[in-house]
Amino acid sequence: MTGIWLRGLIRRRGAQLVAAALSVAAAVGFLAALGTFVGVNGAHLTDRAAASVGVDWQVQVVGGADPAAVQAAVRKVPELRSAAPVTYLPVAGFNSV
């Protein structure tokens, strides 16, 4: 019974079946190509994007440590461009408006 139905379907709508099969094959091929592109180039794109971004390191001095000694140690880091001490303003608390 299924064979009769399938033969009639191919005979009457053969061109539509071929077009549908080709459309599905093209979609699968496109998705496979896109997946391959993302898999191969994903890490390289991230590396290239991050290569031009400078890194901003911040060092917090714990209580009791000598800030001048910490700054002297930080200045010994290779390829350091600049180092500047900063302080924080003590506040009692924040309120939302």
Secondary structure as the mmCIF struct_conf table of DSSP 4:
data_model
#
loop_
_struct_conf.conf_type_id
_struct_conf.id
_struct_conf.beg_label_comp_id
_struct_conf.beg_label_asym_id
_struct_conf.beg_label_seq_id
_struct_conf.end_label_comp_id
_struct_conf.end_label_asym_id
_struct_conf.end_label_seq_id
HELX_RH_AL_P HELX_RH_AL_P1 THR A 2 ALA A 51
TURN_TY1_P TURN_TY1_P1 SER A 52 SER A 52
HELX_LH_PP_P HELX_LH_PP_P1 VAL A 53 VAL A 55
HELX_LH_PP_P HELX_LH_PP_P2 GLN A 60 VAL A 62
TURN_TY1_P TURN_TY1_P2 GLY A 63 GLY A 64
BEND BEND1 ALA A 65 ALA A 65
HELX_RH_AL_P HELX_RH_AL_P2 PRO A 67 ARG A 75
TURN_TY1_P TURN_TY1_P3 LYS A 76 LYS A 76
BEND BEND2 VAL A 77 VAL A 77
TURN_TY1_P TURN_TY1_P4 PRO A 78 GLU A 79
BEND BEND3 ALA A 92 ALA A 92
#
